[in-house]
Amino acid sequence: MPASNRPDHELLAEILTIGDAAGALAMRYWTPDQAMAGHWEKRPGGPVRDADLAVDGLLRERVGAWL
């Protein structure tokens, strides 16, 4: 169902669920000794990490499904 047709409490619950999933996914990429592993810079001072791309993909998929 499109987001515009859903009650606010359902949207909030879905947003929180998506946020939890994104956080859990990002944490799978992080370890104290390799905080910057798997990264490059798209511009000076603008690092991009494998985790960024994974979370971006998850958000696009999950949010895009109900917008």
C-alpha positions in Angstrom: 0.0 0.0 0.0 1.4 3.5 -0.9 2.7 5.4 2.1 0.2 8.1 1.6 -2.7 5.7 2.3 -1.3 4.3 5.5 -2.0 5.5 9.0 0.9 7.4 10.7 1.5 4.8 13.3 2.0 2.1 10.6 4.4 4.4 8.7 6.4 5.1 11.9 6.6 1.4 12.7 7.9 0.7 9.2 10.4 3.5 9.3 11.7 2.2 12.7 11.9 -1.4 11.3 13.9 -0.1 8.2 16.2 1.9 10.4 16.9 -1.1 12.6 17.7 -3.2 9.6 20.0 -0.5 8.1 21.8 -0.2 11.4 22.2 -3.9 11.8 23.6 -4.2 8.2 26.1 -1.3 8.8 27.3 -2.9 12.0 28.2 -6.1 10.1 30.9 -4.1 8.3 32.4 -2.5 11.4 35.2 -3.8 13.6 37.3 -1.6 15.8 40.6 -2.6 14.1 39.1 -2.1 10.6 36.9 1.0 10.9 38.1 2.3 7.5 38.5 -1.1 5.7 36.8 -1.3 2.3 36.7 2.4 1.6 37.6 5.0 -1.0 37.0 8.7 -1.4 34.5 10.1 -3.9 36.1 13.5 -3.2 38.8 14.6 -0.8 37.4 14.2 2.7 34.4 12.3 1.5 35.0 8.7 2.2 32.6 6.0 0.9 32.7 2.6 2.6 31.3 -0.8 1.5 28.8 -0.4 4.4 27.5 2.9 2.9 26.7 1.2 -0.4 25.1 -1.8 1.3 22.9 0.4 3.5 22.0 2.7 0.6 20.8 -0.4 -1.4 18.8 -1.6 1.6 17.1 1.8 2.0 16.3 2.1 -1.7 14.8 -1.3 -1.8 12.8 -1.1 1.4 11.6 2.5 1.2 11.1 2.3 -2.5 8.7 -0.7 -2.0 6.1 1.4 -0.2 6.5 4.9 -1.7 
